[in-house]
Amino acid sequence: MPMGSHHEAVGLLLRNRRDLILEVDDGGTWRLEASSHAHRLLGLRVRVTGVRDSFDLLAVDTIEQVR
């Protein structure tokens, strides 16, 4: 996947020691570069849209809870 490409992913929003992490429903993980607004969604299933900024990093455009 080329950097700068647009992505949409759904999964569980978690946090490790340094980063917000999205565990994607289809497998794999993304590190997220997101605003502080995203922290209120920790532990929930979310839909994230963003642009790939490095190998496993998404610069988040939108993040919202899904049910």
mmCIF file of the N, C-alpha and C atoms, coordinates in Angstrom:
data_MODEL
# 
_entry.id   MODEL 
# 
loop_
_atom_site.group_PDB 
_atom_site.id 
_atom_site.type_symbol 
_atom_site.label_atom_id 
_atom_site.label_alt_id 
_atom_site.label_comp_id 
_atom_site.label_asym_id 
_atom_site.label_entity_id 
_atom_site.label_seq_id 
_atom_site.pdbx_PDB_ins_code 
_atom_site.Cartn_x 
_atom_site.Cartn_y 
_atom_site.Cartn_z 
_atom_site.occupancy 
_atom_site.B_iso_or_equiv 
_atom_site.pdbx_formal_charge 
_atom_site.auth_seq_id 
_atom_site.auth_comp_id 
_atom_site.auth_asym_id 
_atom_site.auth_atom_id 
_atom_site.pdbx_PDB_model_num 
ATOM 1   N N  . MET A 1 1  ? 0.847   -1.183 0.000  1.00 0.00 ? 1  MET A N  1 
ATOM 2   C CA . MET A 1 1  ? 0.000   0.000  0.000  1.00 0.00 ? 1  MET A CA 1 
ATOM 3   C C  . MET A 1 1  ? 0.887   1.239  0.000  1.00 0.00 ? 1  MET A C  1 
ATOM 4   N N  . PRO A 1 2  ? 0.703   2.107  -0.939 1.00 0.00 ? 2  PRO A N  1 
ATOM 5   C CA . PRO A 1 2  ? 1.522   3.315  -0.980 1.00 0.00 ? 2  PRO A CA 1 
ATOM 6   C C  . PRO A 1 2  ? 1.156   4.287  0.133  1.00 0.00 ? 2  PRO A C  1 
ATOM 7   N N  . MET A 1 3  ? 2.174   4.995  0.623  1.00 0.00 ? 3  MET A N  1 
ATOM 8   C CA . MET A 1 3  ? 1.911   6.035  1.615  1.00 0.00 ? 3  MET A CA 1 
ATOM 9   C C  . MET A 1 3  ? 1.101   7.137  0.958  1.00 0.00 ? 3  MET A C  1 
ATOM 10  N N  . GLY A 1 4  ? 0.272   7.775  1.738  1.00 0.00 ? 4  GLY A N  1 
ATOM 11  C CA . GLY A 1 4  ? -0.598  8.808  1.223  1.00 0.00 ? 4  GLY A CA 1 
ATOM 12  C C  . GLY A 1 4  ? -1.919  8.267  0.719  1.00 0.00 ? 4  GLY A C  1 
ATOM 13  N N  . SER A 1 5  ? -2.068  6.930  0.738  1.00 0.00 ? 5  SER A N  1 
ATOM 14  C CA . SER A 1 5  ? -3.323  6.342  0.272  1.00 0.00 ? 5  SER A CA 1 
ATOM 15  C C  . SER A 1 5  ? -4.391  6.469  1.352  1.00 0.00 ? 5  SER A C  1 
ATOM 16  N N  . HIS A 1 6  ? -5.637  6.603  0.920  1.00 0.00 ? 6  HIS A N  1 
ATOM 17  C CA . HIS A 1 6  ? -6.766  6.779  1.828  1.00 0.00 ? 6  HIS A CA 1 
ATOM 18  C C  . HIS A 1 6  ? -7.290  5.413  2.264  1.00 0.00 ? 6  HIS A C  1 
ATOM 19  N N  . HIS A 1 7  ? -7.638  5.267  3.552  1.00 0.00 ? 7  HIS A N  1 
ATOM 20  C CA . HIS A 1 7  ? -8.112  3.994  4.088  1.00 0.00 ? 7  HIS A CA 1 
ATOM 21  C C  . HIS A 1 7  ? -9.323  4.199  4.996  1.00 0.00 ? 7  HIS A C  1 
ATOM 22  N N  . GLU A 1 8  ? -10.150 3.179  5.044  1.00 0.00 ? 8  GLU A N  1 
ATOM 23  C CA . GLU A 1 8  ? -11.248 3.100  6.013  1.00 0.00 ? 8  GLU A CA 1 
ATOM 24  C C  . GLU A 1 8  ? -11.142 1.731  6.668  1.00 0.00 ? 8  GLU A C  1 
ATOM 25  N N  . ALA A 1 9  ? -11.206 1.710  8.001  1.00 0.00 ? 9  ALA A N  1 
ATOM 26  C CA . ALA A 1 9  ? -11.074 0.453  8.734  1.00 0.00 ? 9  ALA A CA 1 
ATOM 27  C C  . ALA A 1 9  ? -12.011 0.471  9.930  1.00 0.00 ? 9  ALA A C  1 
ATOM 28  N N  . VAL A 1 10 ? -12.499 -0.717 10.293 1.00 0.00 ? 10 VAL A N  1 
ATOM 29  C CA . VAL A 1 10 ? -13.372 -0.885 11.459 1.00 0.00 ? 10 VAL A CA 1 
ATOM 30  C C  . VAL A 1 10 ? -12.708 -1.882 12.400 1.00 0.00 ? 10 VAL A C  1 
ATOM 31  N N  . GLY A 1 11 ? -12.728 -1.555 13.687 1.00 0.00 ? 11 GLY A N  1 
ATOM 32  C CA . GLY A 1 11 ? -12.138 -2.450 14.666 1.00 0.00 ? 11 GLY A CA 1 
ATOM 33  C C  . GLY A 1 11 ? -12.246 -1.892 16.069 1.00 0.00 ? 11 GLY A C  1 
ATOM 34  N N  . LEU A 1 12 ? -11.458 -2.472 16.965 1.00 0.00 ? 12 LEU A N  1 
ATOM 35  C CA . LEU A 1 12 ? -11.457 -2.117 18.376 1.00 0.00 ? 12 LEU A CA 1 
ATOM 36  C C  . LEU A 1 12 ? -10.354 -1.104 18.646 1.00 0.00 ? 12 LEU A C  1 
ATOM 37  N N  . LEU A 1 13 ? -10.719 0.008  19.284 1.00 0.00 ? 13 LEU A N  1 
ATOM 38  C CA . LEU A 1 13 ? -9.751  1.060  19.599 1.00 0.00 ? 13 LEU A CA 1 
ATOM 39  C C  . LEU A 1 13 ? -9.118  0.774  20.952 1.00 0.00 ? 13 LEU A C  1 
ATOM 40  N N  . LEU A 1 14 ? -7.802  0.613  20.943 1.00 0.00 ? 14 LEU A N  1 
ATOM 41  C CA . LEU A 1 14 ? -7.039  0.316  22.151 1.00 0.00 ? 14 LEU A CA 1 
ATOM 42  C C  . LEU A 1 14 ? -5.890  1.308  22.283 1.00 0.00 ? 14 LEU A C  1 
ATOM 43  N N  . ARG A 1 15 ? -5.155  1.185  23.365 1.00 0.00 ? 15 ARG A N  1 
ATOM 44  C CA . ARG A 1 15 ? -3.995  2.044  23.589 1.00 0.00 ? 15 ARG A CA 1 
ATOM 45  C C  . ARG A 1 15 ? -2.866  1.181  24.114 1.00 0.00 ? 15 ARG A C  1 
ATOM 46  N N  . ASN A 1 16 ? -1.665  1.372  23.583 1.00 0.00 ? 16 ASN A N  1 
ATOM 47  C CA . ASN A 1 16 ? -0.488  0.763  24.197 1.00 0.00 ? 16 ASN A CA 1 
ATOM 48  C C  . ASN A 1 16 ? 0.232   1.851  24.971 1.00 0.00 ? 16 ASN A C  1 
ATOM 49  N N  . ARG A 1 17 ? 1.457   1.646  25.314 1.00 0.00 ? 17 ARG A N  1 
ATOM 50  C CA . ARG A 1 17 ? 2.147   2.643  26.146 1.00 0.00 ? 17 ARG A CA 1 
ATOM 51  C C  . ARG A 1 17 ? 2.281   4.004  25.466 1.00 0.00 ? 17 ARG A C  1 
ATOM 52  N N  . ARG A 1 18 ? 2.363   4.011  24.122 1.00 0.00 ? 18 ARG A N  1 
ATOM 53  C CA . ARG A 1 18 ? 2.621   5.274  23.438 1.00 0.00 ? 18 ARG A CA 1 
ATOM 54  C C  . ARG A 1 18 ? 1.545   5.697  22.454 1.00 0.00 ? 18 ARG A C  1 
ATOM 55  N N  . ASP A 1 19 ? 0.826   4.749  21.885 1.00 0.00 ? 19 ASP A N  1 
ATOM 56  C CA . ASP A 1 19 ? -0.033  5.050  20.748 1.00 0.00 ? 19 ASP A CA 1 
ATOM 57  C C  . ASP A 1 19 ? -1.460  4.562  20.930 1.00 0.00 ? 19 ASP A C  1 
ATOM 58  N N  . LEU A 1 20 ? -2.370  5.183  20.179 1.00 0.00 ? 20 LEU A N  1 
ATOM 59  C CA . LEU A 1 20 ? -3.690  4.598  19.976 1.00 0.00 ? 20 LEU A CA 1 
ATOM 60  C C  . LEU A 1 20 ? -3.531  3.530  18.910 1.00 0.00 ? 20 LEU A C  1 
ATOM 61  N N  . ILE A 1 21 ? -4.190  2.392  19.113 1.00 0.00 ? 21 ILE A N  1 
ATOM 62  C CA . ILE A 1 21 ? -4.077  1.249  18.214 1.00 0.00 ? 21 ILE A CA 1 
ATOM 63  C C  . ILE A 1 21 ? -5.473  0.851  17.772 1.00 0.00 ? 21 ILE A C  1 
ATOM 64  N N  . LEU A 1 22 ? -5.630  0.565  16.491 1.00 0.00 ? 22 LEU A N  1 
ATOM 65  C CA . LEU A 1 22 ? -6.871  0.012  15.977 1.00 0.00 ? 22 LEU A CA 1 
ATOM 66  C C  . LEU A 1 22 ? -6.619  -1.441 15.615 1.00 0.00 ? 22 LEU A C  1 
ATOM 67  N N  . GLU A 1 23 ? -7.267  -2.362 16.348 1.00 0.00 ? 23 GLU A N  1 
ATOM 68  C CA . GLU A 1 23 ? -7.228  -3.776 15.990 1.00 0.00 ? 23 GLU A CA 1 
ATOM 69  C C  . GLU A 1 23 ? -8.357  -4.007 15.002 1.00 0.00 ? 23 GLU A C  1 
ATOM 70  N N  . VAL A 1 24 ? -8.007  -4.187 13.748 1.00 0.00 ? 24 VAL A N  1 
ATOM 71  C CA . VAL A 1 24 ? -8.965  -4.250 12.655 1.00 0.00 ? 24 VAL A CA 1 
ATOM 72  C C  . VAL A 1 24 ? -9.724  -5.579 12.685 1.00 0.00 ? 24 VAL A C  1 
ATOM 73  N N  . ASP A 1 25 ? -11.044 -5.514 12.425 1.00 0.00 ? 25 ASP A N  1 
ATOM 74  C CA . ASP A 1 25 ? -11.889 -6.704 12.426 1.00 0.00 ? 25 ASP A CA 1 
ATOM 75  C C  . ASP A 1 25 ? -11.371 -7.786 11.483 1.00 0.00 ? 25 ASP A C  1 
ATOM 76  N N  . ASP A 1 26 ? -10.839 -7.386 10.326 1.00 0.00 ? 26 ASP A N  1 
ATOM 77  C CA . ASP A 1 26 ? -10.359 -8.343 9.329  1.00 0.00 ? 26 ASP A CA 1 
ATOM 78  C C  . ASP A 1 26 ? -8.942  -8.832 9.611  1.00 0.00 ? 26 ASP A C  1 
ATOM 79  N N  . GLY A 1 27 ? -8.354  -8.407 10.717 1.00 0.00 ? 27 GLY A N  1 
ATOM 80  C CA . GLY A 1 27 ? -6.992  -8.777 11.067 1.00 0.00 ? 27 GLY A CA 1 
ATOM 81  C C  . GLY A 1 27 ? -6.039  -7.621 10.865 1.00 0.00 ? 27 GLY A C  1 
ATOM 82  N N  . GLY A 1 28 ? -4.975  -7.616 11.610 1.00 0.00 ? 28 GLY A N  1 
ATOM 83  C CA . GLY A 1 28 ? -3.975  -6.561 11.516 1.00 0.00 ? 28 GLY A CA 1 
ATOM 84  C C  . GLY A 1 28 ? -4.260  -5.418 12.471 1.00 0.00 ? 28 GLY A C  1 
ATOM 85  N N  . THR A 1 29 ? -3.322  -4.507 12.523 1.00 0.00 ? 29 THR A N  1 
ATOM 86  C CA . THR A 1 29 ? -3.447  -3.339 13.396 1.00 0.00 ? 29 THR A CA 1 
ATOM 87  C C  . THR A 1 29 ? -2.910  -2.104 12.677 1.00 0.00 ? 29 THR A C  1 
ATOM 88  N N  . TRP A 1 30 ? -3.429  -0.972 13.094 1.00 0.00 ? 30 TRP A N  1 
ATOM 89  C CA . TRP A 1 30 ? -2.922  0.338  12.673 1.00 0.00 ? 30 TRP A CA 1 
ATOM 90  C C  . TRP A 1 30 ? -2.581  1.124  13.929 1.00 0.00 ? 30 TRP A C  1 
ATOM 91  N N  . ARG A 1 31 ? -1.498  1.856  13.908 1.00 0.00 ? 31 ARG A N  1 
ATOM 92  C CA . ARG A 1 31 ? -1.266  2.909  14.894 1.00 0.00 ? 31 ARG A CA 1 
ATOM 93  C C  . ARG A 1 31 ? -1.997  4.131  14.369 1.00 0.00 ? 31 ARG A C  1 
ATOM 94  N N  . LEU A 1 32 ? -2.571  4.914  15.278 1.00 0.00 ? 32 LEU A N  1 
ATOM 95  C CA . LEU A 1 32 ? -3.379  6.056  14.853 1.00 0.00 ? 32 LEU A CA 1 
ATOM 96  C C  . LEU A 1 32 ? -2.778  7.361  15.340 1.00 0.00 ? 32 LEU A C  1 
ATOM 97  N N  . GLU A 1 33 ? -2.747  8.326  14.454 1.00 0.00 ? 33 GLU A N  1 
ATOM 98  C CA . GLU A 1 33 ? -2.392  9.700  14.793 1.00 0.00 ? 33 GLU A CA 1 
ATOM 99  C C  . GLU A 1 33 ? -3.715  10.454 14.809 1.00 0.00 ? 33 GLU A C  1 
ATOM 100 N N  . ALA A 1 34 ? -4.240  10.666 16.023 1.00 0.00 ? 34 ALA A N  1 
ATOM 101 C CA . ALA A 1 34 ? -5.596  11.207 16.161 1.00 0.00 ? 34 ALA A CA 1 
ATOM 102 C C  . ALA A 1 34 ? -5.636  12.294 17.225 1.00 0.00 ? 34 ALA A C  1 
ATOM 103 N N  . SER A 1 35 ? -6.689  13.085 17.187 1.00 0.00 ? 35 SER A N  1 
ATOM 104 C CA . SER A 1 35 ? -6.877  14.142 18.183 1.00 0.00 ? 35 SER A CA 1 
ATOM 105 C C  . SER A 1 35 ? -7.238  13.527 19.537 1.00 0.00 ? 35 SER A C  1 
ATOM 106 N N  . SER A 1 36 ? -7.204  14.342 20.554 1.00 0.00 ? 36 SER A N  1 
ATOM 107 C CA . SER A 1 36 ? -7.535  13.871 21.907 1.00 0.00 ? 36 SER A CA 1 
ATOM 108 C C  . SER A 1 36 ? -8.991  13.415 21.995 1.00 0.00 ? 36 SER A C  1 
ATOM 109 N N  . HIS A 1 37 ? -9.825  13.845 21.078 1.00 0.00 ? 37 HIS A N  1 
ATOM 110 C CA . HIS A 1 37 ? -11.232 13.420 21.010 1.00 0.00 ? 37 HIS A CA 1 
ATOM 111 C C  . HIS A 1 37 ? -11.346 11.891 20.935 1.00 0.00 ? 37 HIS A C  1 
ATOM 112 N N  . ALA A 1 38 ? -10.403 11.256 20.287 1.00 0.00 ? 38 ALA A N  1 
ATOM 113 C CA . ALA A 1 38 ? -10.448 9.805  20.081 1.00 0.00 ? 38 ALA A CA 1 
ATOM 114 C C  . ALA A 1 38 ? -10.335 9.028  21.397 1.00 0.00 ? 38 ALA A C  1 
ATOM 115 N N  . HIS A 1 39 ? -9.701  9.580  22.397 1.00 0.00 ? 39 HIS A N  1 
ATOM 116 C CA . HIS A 1 39 ? -9.485  8.856  23.656 1.00 0.00 ? 39 HIS A CA 1 
ATOM 117 C C  . HIS A 1 39 ? -10.795 8.490  24.354 1.00 0.00 ? 39 HIS A C  1 
ATOM 118 N N  . ARG A 1 40 ? -11.839 9.244  24.113 1.00 0.00 ? 40 ARG A N  1 
ATOM 119 C CA . ARG A 1 40 ? -13.121 8.914  24.760 1.00 0.00 ? 40 ARG A CA 1 
ATOM 120 C C  . ARG A 1 40 ? -13.742 7.654  24.166 1.00 0.00 ? 40 ARG A C  1 
ATOM 121 N N  . LEU A 1 41 ? -13.222 7.181  23.046 1.00 0.00 ? 41 LEU A N  1 
ATOM 122 C CA . LEU A 1 41 ? -13.746 5.989  22.375 1.00 0.00 ? 41 LEU A CA 1 
ATOM 123 C C  . LEU A 1 41 ? -12.930 4.728  22.679 1.00 0.00 ? 41 LEU A C  1 
ATOM 124 N N  . LEU A 1 42 ? -11.952 4.830  23.582 1.00 0.00 ? 42 LEU A N  1 
ATOM 125 C CA . LEU A 1 42 ? -11.126 3.669  23.931 1.00 0.00 ? 42 LEU A CA 1 
ATOM 126 C C  . LEU A 1 42 ? -11.987 2.492  24.383 1.00 0.00 ? 42 LEU A C  1 
ATOM 127 N N  . GLY A 1 43 ? -11.656 1.312  23.891 1.00 0.00 ? 43 GLY A N  1 
ATOM 128 C CA . GLY A 1 43 ? -12.371 0.105  24.257 1.00 0.00 ? 43 GLY A CA 1 
ATOM 129 C C  . GLY A 1 43 ? -13.616 -0.161 23.435 1.00 0.00 ? 43 GLY A C  1 
ATOM 130 N N  . LEU A 1 44 ? -13.928 0.732  22.489 1.00 0.00 ? 44 LEU A N  1 
ATOM 131 C CA . LEU A 1 44 ? -15.135 0.589  21.677 1.00 0.00 ? 44 LEU A CA 1 
ATOM 132 C C  . LEU A 1 44 ? -14.784 0.209  20.242 1.00 0.00 ? 44 LEU A C  1 
ATOM 133 N N  . ARG A 1 45 ? -15.765 -0.339 19.530 1.00 0.00 ? 45 ARG A N  1 
ATOM 134 C CA . ARG A 1 45 ? -15.612 -0.580 18.093 1.00 0.00 ? 45 ARG A CA 1 
ATOM 135 C C  . ARG A 1 45 ? -15.819 0.743  17.375 1.00 0.00 ? 45 ARG A C  1 
ATOM 136 N N  . VAL A 1 46 ? -14.904 1.065  16.486 1.00 0.00 ? 46 VAL A N  1 
ATOM 137 C CA . VAL A 1 46 ? -14.942 2.339  15.783 1.00 0.00 ? 46 VAL A CA 1 
ATOM 138 C C  . VAL A 1 46 ? -14.684 2.141  14.294 1.00 0.00 ? 46 VAL A C  1 
ATOM 139 N N  . ARG A 1 47 ? -15.088 3.131  13.520 1.00 0.00 ? 47 ARG A N  1 
ATOM 140 C CA . ARG A 1 47 ? -14.747 3.226  12.098 1.00 0.00 ? 47 ARG A CA 1 
ATOM 141 C C  . ARG A 1 47 ? -13.795 4.416  11.969 1.00 0.00 ? 47 ARG A C  1 
ATOM 142 N N  . VAL A 1 48 ? -12.668 4.170  11.336 1.00 0.00 ? 48 VAL A N  1 
ATOM 143 C CA . VAL A 1 48 ? -11.641 5.189  11.165 1.00 0.00 ? 48 VAL A CA 1 
ATOM 144 C C  . VAL A 1 48 ? -11.421 5.411  9.673  1.00 0.00 ? 48 VAL A C  1 
ATOM 145 N N  . THR A 1 49 ? -11.356 6.664  9.274  1.00 0.00 ? 49 THR A N  1 
ATOM 146 C CA . THR A 1 49 ? -10.905 7.002  7.933  1.00 0.00 ? 49 THR A CA 1 
ATOM 147 C C  . THR A 1 49 ? -9.674  7.880  8.079  1.00 0.00 ? 49 THR A C  1 
ATOM 148 N N  . GLY A 1 50 ? -8.742  7.688  7.184  1.00 0.00 ? 50 GLY A N  1 
ATOM 149 C CA . GLY A 1 50 ? -7.527  8.479  7.259  1.00 0.00 ? 50 GLY A CA 1 
ATOM 150 C C  . GLY A 1 50 ? -6.581  8.180  6.124  1.00 0.00 ? 50 GLY A C  1 
ATOM 151 N N  . VAL A 1 51 ? -5.419  8.802  6.211  1.00 0.00 ? 51 VAL A N  1 
ATOM 152 C CA . VAL A 1 51 ? -4.395  8.684  5.181  1.00 0.00 ? 51 VAL A CA 1 
ATOM 153 C C  . VAL A 1 51 ? -3.180  7.981  5.780  1.00 0.00 ? 51 VAL A C  1 
ATOM 154 N N  . ARG A 1 52 ? -2.671  7.010  5.034  1.00 0.00 ? 52 ARG A N  1 
ATOM 155 C CA . ARG A 1 52 ? -1.487  6.276  5.484  1.00 0.00 ? 52 ARG A CA 1 
ATOM 156 C C  . ARG A 1 52 ? -0.301  7.233  5.519  1.00 0.00 ? 52 ARG A C  1 
ATOM 157 N N  . ASP A 1 53 ? 0.328   7.315  6.713  1.00 0.00 ? 53 ASP A N  1 
ATOM 158 C CA . ASP A 1 53 ? 1.415   8.266  6.934  1.00 0.00 ? 53 ASP A CA 1 
ATOM 159 C C  . ASP A 1 53 ? 2.772   7.576  6.997  1.00 0.00 ? 53 ASP A C  1 
ATOM 160 N N  . SER A 1 54 ? 2.796   6.305  7.362  1.00 0.00 ? 54 SER A N  1 
ATOM 161 C CA . SER A 1 54 ? 4.000   5.470  7.335  1.00 0.00 ? 54 SER A CA 1 
ATOM 162 C C  . SER A 1 54 ? 3.526   4.024  7.294  1.00 0.00 ? 54 SER A C  1 
ATOM 163 N N  . PHE A 1 55 ? 4.440   3.088  7.464  1.00 0.00 ? 55 PHE A N  1 
ATOM 164 C CA . PHE A 1 55 ? 4.117   1.677  7.280  1.00 0.00 ? 55 PHE A CA 1 
ATOM 165 C C  . PHE A 1 55 ? 2.816   1.251  7.957  1.00 0.00 ? 55 PHE A C  1 
ATOM 166 N N  . ASP A 1 56 ? 2.667   1.570  9.241  1.00 0.00 ? 56 ASP A N  1 
ATOM 167 C CA . ASP A 1 56 ? 1.493   1.123  9.999  1.00 0.00 ? 56 ASP A CA 1 
ATOM 168 C C  . ASP A 1 56 ? 0.771   2.268  10.698 1.00 0.00 ? 56 ASP A C  1 
ATOM 169 N N  . LEU A 1 57 ? 0.945   3.486  10.208 1.00 0.00 ? 57 LEU A N  1 
ATOM 170 C CA . LEU A 1 57 ? 0.380   4.674  10.858 1.00 0.00 ? 57 LEU A CA 1 
ATOM 171 C C  . LEU A 1 57 ? -0.656  5.337  9.958  1.00 0.00 ? 57 LEU A C  1 
ATOM 172 N N  . LEU A 1 58 ? -1.841  5.555  10.535 1.00 0.00 ? 58 LEU A N  1 
ATOM 173 C CA . LEU A 1 58 ? -2.896  6.300  9.842  1.00 0.00 ? 58 LEU A CA 1 
ATOM 174 C C  . LEU A 1 58 ? -3.053  7.667  10.490 1.00 0.00 ? 58 LEU A C  1 
ATOM 175 N N  . ALA A 1 59 ? -3.001  8.709  9.683  1.00 0.00 ? 59 ALA A N  1 
ATOM 176 C CA . ALA A 1 59 ? -3.349  10.056 10.139 1.00 0.00 ? 59 ALA A CA 1 
ATOM 177 C C  . ALA A 1 59 ? -4.866  10.151 10.014 1.00 0.00 ? 59 ALA A C  1 
ATOM 178 N N  . VAL A 1 60 ? -5.545  10.199 11.140 1.00 0.00 ? 60 VAL A N  1 
ATOM 179 C CA . VAL A 1 60 ? -6.997  10.072 11.192 1.00 0.00 ? 60 VAL A CA 1 
ATOM 180 C C  . VAL A 1 60 ? -7.695  11.335 10.707 1.00 0.00 ? 60 VAL A C  1 
ATOM 181 N N  . ASP A 1 61 ? -8.635  11.137 9.777  1.00 0.00 ? 61 ASP A N  1 
ATOM 182 C CA . ASP A 1 61 ? -9.534  12.215 9.351  1.00 0.00 ? 61 ASP A CA 1 
ATOM 183 C C  . ASP A 1 61 ? -10.804 12.184 10.191 1.00 0.00 ? 61 ASP A C  1 
ATOM 184 N N  . THR A 1 62 ? -11.426 10.997 10.299 1.00 0.00 ? 62 THR A N  1 
ATOM 185 C CA . THR A 1 62 ? -12.629 10.841 11.122 1.00 0.00 ? 62 THR A CA 1 
ATOM 186 C C  . THR A 1 62 ? -12.540 9.545  11.918 1.00 0.00 ? 62 THR A C  1 
ATOM 187 N N  . ILE A 1 63 ? -13.160 9.588  13.087 1.00 0.00 ? 63 ILE A N  1 
ATOM 188 C CA . ILE A 1 63 ? -13.281 8.394  13.914 1.00 0.00 ? 63 ILE A CA 1 
ATOM 189 C C  . ILE A 1 63 ? -14.643 8.454  14.578 1.00 0.00 ? 63 ILE A C  1 
ATOM 190 N N  . GLU A 1 64 ? -15.379 7.335  14.490 1.00 0.00 ? 64 GLU A N  1 
ATOM 191 C CA . GLU A 1 64 ? -16.726 7.311  15.072 1.00 0.00 ? 64 GLU A CA 1 
ATOM 192 C C  . GLU A 1 64 ? -17.044 5.923  15.593 1.00 0.00 ? 64 GLU A C  1 
ATOM 193 N N  . GLN A 1 65 ? -17.858 5.865  16.616 1.00 0.00 ? 65 GLN A N  1 
ATOM 194 C CA . GLN A 1 65 ? -18.275 4.578  17.170 1.00 0.00 ? 65 GLN A CA 1 
ATOM 195 C C  . GLN A 1 65 ? -19.216 3.883  16.209 1.00 0.00 ? 65 GLN A C  1 
ATOM 196 N N  . VAL A 1 66 ? -19.060 2.565  16.099 1.00 0.00 ? 66 VAL A N  1 
ATOM 197 C CA . VAL A 1 66 ? -19.989 1.738  15.331 1.00 0.00 ? 66 VAL A CA 1 
ATOM 198 C C  . VAL A 1 66 ? -20.590 0.720  16.283 1.00 0.00 ? 66 VAL A C  1 
ATOM 199 N N  . ARG A 1 67 ? -21.799 0.268  15.974 1.00 0.00 ? 67 ARG A N  1 
ATOM 200 C CA . ARG A 1 67 ? -22.480 -0.683 16.845 1.00 0.00 ? 67 ARG A CA 1 
ATOM 201 C C  . ARG A 1 67 ? -22.732 -1.979 16.158 1.00 0.00 ? 67 ARG A C  1 
# 
